[in-house]
Amino acid sequence: MRRFGAQQIAAGLNVIAGIDPSNMVLVLLIIGITLVALGSMMLGMDRGVKRLSEINMIMAVALFIFVLFMSGVVTALTRYGQVMVDYVALLPALSSPFGREDTGFFHGWTTFYWAW
């Protein structure tokens, strides 16, 4: 099943707060997301979009600091280093459509996102 933004948020709310991801929750999320996007666009690039970008960056830094301190600085930096090594090592094989055994790569998300 494909997960779009509202469905991902609903699933996250279900896990964190126990809110059932019903159709009503999805509709309310879509309305809320649409209103925020519409308001941002109506305010223009200097006020609306810029504010959303600044809020996004503040939230990203806050999340980074939270994860860093909750997992421990040494643990987080060690994991970060290992993930970067794994990313570089696995990127060529995972990004190539040739020589893959999983046919879902061809028929699944890649084609779906090309269509979007």
C-alpha positions in Angstrom: 0.0 0.0 0.0 1.3 3.4 -1.0 1.8 6.0 1.8 1.2 9.6 1.0 1.9 12.5 3.3 -1.4 12.5 5.2 -1.4 8.8 5.5 2.2 8.9 6.9 1.2 11.6 9.5 -1.9 9.6 10.4 0.2 6.5 10.9 2.6 8.5 13.1 -0.2 9.9 15.2 -1.5 6.3 15.6 1.9 5.1 16.9 2.6 8.1 19.1 -0.8 9.1 20.4 -3.0 6.1 19.6 -5.3 8.1 17.2 -7.0 5.8 14.8 -6.0 6.6 11.2 -9.7 6.8 10.0 -10.9 8.6 6.9 -12.0 11.5 9.0 -8.5 12.0 10.4 -7.1 11.8 6.9 -9.6 14.4 5.6 -8.7 16.7 8.6 -5.0 16.3 7.9 -5.4 17.0 4.2 -7.5 20.1 5.0 -4.9 21.3 7.5 -1.9 20.7 5.2 -3.8 22.4 2.4 -4.6 25.4 4.5 -0.9 25.8 5.6 0.3 25.5 2.1 -2.3 27.9 0.7 -1.6 30.4 3.4 2.1 30.2 2.8 1.7 30.7 -0.9 -0.7 33.6 -0.5 1.8 35.4 1.7 4.5 35.0 -1.0 8.1 33.9 -1.1 9.4 36.5 1.3 6.9 36.0 4.1 5.1 32.7 3.7 7.5 30.3 2.1 10.5 31.8 3.9 8.7 31.3 7.3 7.9 27.7 6.5 11.5 27.1 5.5 12.8 28.7 8.7 10.4 26.7 10.8 11.5 23.5 9.0 15.1 24.3 9.7 14.5 25.0 13.4 12.6 21.7 13.7 15.4 19.8 12.0 18.0 21.3 14.3 15.8 20.6 17.3 15.3 17.0 16.2 19.1 16.6 15.6 19.9 17.9 19.1 17.2 15.7 20.7 18.5 12.6 19.0 22.1 13.5 19.7 21.5 13.9 23.5 18.9 11.1 23.9 21.1 8.5 22.2 24.4 9.8 23.5 26.9 11.8 21.5 29.4 9.0 21.0 26.7 6.5 20.0 25.1 8.9 17.6 28.3 9.9 15.9 29.4 6.3 15.6 26.1 5.3 14.0 26.3 8.3 11.7 29.8 7.2 10.5 28.7 3.7 10.0 25.6 4.8 8.1 27.7 6.9 5.8 30.0 4.0 5.1 27.1 1.7 4.4 25.4 4.3 2.1 28.5 4.7 0.0 29.1 1.0 -0.2 25.5 0.1 -1.0 24.5 3.0 -3.2 25.7 1.6 -6.5 24.0 -1.8 -6.1 20.7 -0.3 -4.8 20.4 2.5 -7.4 21.1 0.3 -10.4 18.2 -1.5 -12.1 20.5 -4.1 -13.6 21.3 -7.4 -12.0 18.6 -7.1 -9.3 16.6 -10.1 -8.1 13.8 -8.1 -6.7 11.4 -7.3 -9.5 9.5 -4.9 -7.3 12.2 -2.3 -8.0 11.2 -2.2 -11.6 7.4 -2.3 -11.1 6.9 -0.7 -7.7 7.9 2.7 -6.4 10.2 3.8 -9.3 7.4 3.8 -11.9 4.9 5.2 -9.4 7.1 8.2 -8.6 8.0 8.7 -12.3 4.3 9.1 -12.9 4.1 11.8 -10.2 
